[in-house]
Amino acid sequence: MMLRVAVAGHVVTACAALAVALATGREAGHWFAGFFLLSTFFRPAGAYFGRLRRRLRVLLRDVTFPRDDVVALTGRVAALESGASVLDGKAEEQYRALAELRRTVDAVALSAHGRADETDRRIAALAREFESTVNRLTDNEEIITGLKAFLRLLRATDVTTDVTTGVTDVAGGAARS
């Protein structure tokens, strides 16, 4: 609406200047009328360039000083990166601890197997010695029969079968069928 009023004002002024020029017969009035019509385009052009200047100023401020959401996002990314590096360090630490635990478990298992084998050998040696001692005794047959049964019982509970080879292994390491 304002633009129409402004353009109409310029056109009316140009017509008035042209009427005065025609009435007085002077040529300068024609120039004034042309100037008034030409000035009709100056005002919108000036408003356009003013608007363009304001818009460029706003864009320059946005480029120079980033928006708050960009600053917040940059802060969050930095926090996430530092958190990820901390987690990477902790993961490495946990991997090292796990490797150490595995080495410890392997050492304990090896030690336990060694002790179990040594205990089996000692029991087998004790059983052989006990059997030889009982065989030397001949006075009391009932006691000897009971002890032999006890020895058979010890041997029966002491016999294990190796699943991988299928060999029956007695505590002393001798194979029996």
C-alpha positions in Angstrom: 0.0 0.0 0.0 2.8 2.4 1.0 4.6 1.6 -2.2 1.6 2.5 -4.3 1.1 5.8 -2.5 4.8 6.6 -2.9 4.8 5.8 -6.7 1.6 7.7 -7.1 3.1 10.7 -5.3 6.1 10.6 -7.7 3.9 10.3 -10.8 1.6 13.2 -9.6 4.7 15.3 -8.9 6.1 14.5 -12.3 2.7 15.4 -13.9 2.6 18.6 -12.0 6.1 19.5 -13.1 5.2 18.7 -16.7 2.1 20.8 -16.5 4.1 23.8 -15.1 6.7 23.3 -17.8 4.0 23.2 -20.6 2.2 26.2 -19.1 5.4 28.3 -18.8 6.9 27.0 -22.0 10.3 26.2 -20.4 12.3 23.2 -21.3 13.7 22.8 -17.8 10.3 21.6 -16.7 10.5 18.6 -18.9 13.8 17.7 -17.2 12.2 18.1 -13.8 9.3 15.8 -14.8 11.8 13.2 -16.1 13.7 13.5 -12.8 10.6 13.0 -10.8 9.7 9.8 -12.8 13.3 8.6 -12.5 13.3 9.2 -8.8 10.4 6.7 -8.6 13.0 4.0 -9.0 15.6 5.5 -6.6 13.5 5.0 -3.5 12.7 1.2 -4.0 16.3 0.7 -5.1 17.6 2.5 -1.9 15.2 0.4 0.2 16.4 -2.8 -1.5 20.1 -2.0 -0.9 19.3 -1.0 2.7 17.6 -4.3 3.3 20.5 -6.1 1.6 23.0 -4.3 3.8 21.0 -5.3 7.0 20.8 -8.9 5.8 24.5 -9.1 5.1 25.3 -7.6 8.5 23.2 -10.3 10.2 24.9 -13.0 8.1 28.3 -11.6 9.0 27.4 -11.7 12.7 26.2 -15.3 12.4 29.4 -16.3 10.6 31.7 -14.4 13.0 29.9 -15.6 16.2 28.4 -19.1 15.7 24.9 -19.9 16.9 24.4 -21.2 20.4 23.3 -24.6 19.1 26.5 -25.0 17.1 28.6 -24.1 20.2 26.6 -26.6 22.4 27.0 -29.3 19.8 30.7 -28.7 19.6 30.9 -29.0 23.4 29.0 -32.2 23.3 31.3 -33.7 20.6 34.3 -32.7 22.6 32.9 -34.4 25.8 32.0 -37.5 23.8 35.5 -37.7 22.4 37.1 -37.4 25.8 34.7 -40.0 27.2 35.5 -42.4 24.3 39.3 -42.0 25.0 38.7 -42.7 28.7 36.7 -45.8 27.8 39.4 -47.0 25.4 42.0 -46.7 28.2 39.8 -48.6 30.5 39.1 -51.3 27.9 42.9 -51.8 27.4 43.4 -52.0 31.2 40.6 -54.7 31.4 42.2 -56.7 28.5 45.6 -56.6 30.4 43.9 -57.7 33.6 42.0 -60.5 31.8 45.3 -61.8 30.2 46.9 -61.8 33.7 44.0 -63.7 35.2 44.1 -66.3 32.4 47.9 -66.8 33.0 47.2 -67.2 36.7 44.4 -69.7 36.2 46.6 -71.7 33.8 49.4 -71.8 36.4 47.0 -72.8 39.2 45.5 -75.6 37.0 48.9 -76.9 36.1 49.9 -76.9 39.7 46.7 -78.7 40.7 47.2 -81.4 38.1 50.7 -81.9 39.2 49.7 -82.2 42.8 46.9 -84.6 41.9 49.3 -86.8 39.9 51.8 -86.8 42.8 49.0 -87.7 45.3 47.8 -90.5 43.0 51.4 -91.9 42.8 51.8 -91.8 46.6 48.5 -93.5 47.2 49.4 -96.2 44.7 52.8 -96.7 46.4 51.2 -96.9 49.8 48.6 -99.5 48.5 51.4 -101.6 47.0 53.4 -101.5 50.3 50.3 -102.2 52.3 49.5 -105.2 50.0 53.0 -106.6 50.3 52.9 -106.2 54.1 49.5 -108.0 54.2 50.8 -110.8 52.0 53.6 -111.4 54.5 51.2 -112.0 57.3 49.7 -115.4 57.4 48.5 -115.8 61.0 45.0 -114.5 60.8 43.3 -115.5 57.6 40.1 -113.5 58.3 41.9 -110.2 58.8 44.0 -110.8 55.7 40.9 -111.5 53.6 39.2 -108.3 55.0 42.3 -106.2 54.2 42.5 -107.7 50.7 38.9 -106.7 50.1 39.7 -103.3 51.5 42.6 -103.0 49.0 40.4 -104.1 46.1 37.9 -101.4 47.2 40.7 -98.8 47.2 41.8 -99.9 43.8 38.3 -99.8 42.4 37.7 -96.2 43.5 41.2 -95.3 42.4 40.7 -96.5 38.8 39.9 -93.8 36.3 39.4 -94.0 32.6 41.1 -91.5 30.3 38.3 -90.3 27.9 40.6 -89.3 25.0 42.6 -92.5 24.8 40.1 -95.0 26.4 42.8 -96.4 28.6 42.0 -97.4 32.2 44.5 -95.7 34.4 45.2 -96.9 38.0 46.6 -94.4 40.4 50.1 -95.7 39.9 49.9 -95.3 36.1 49.7 -99.1 35.3 47.0 -100.0 32.8 44.6 -102.8 33.8 41.6 -104.2 32.1 
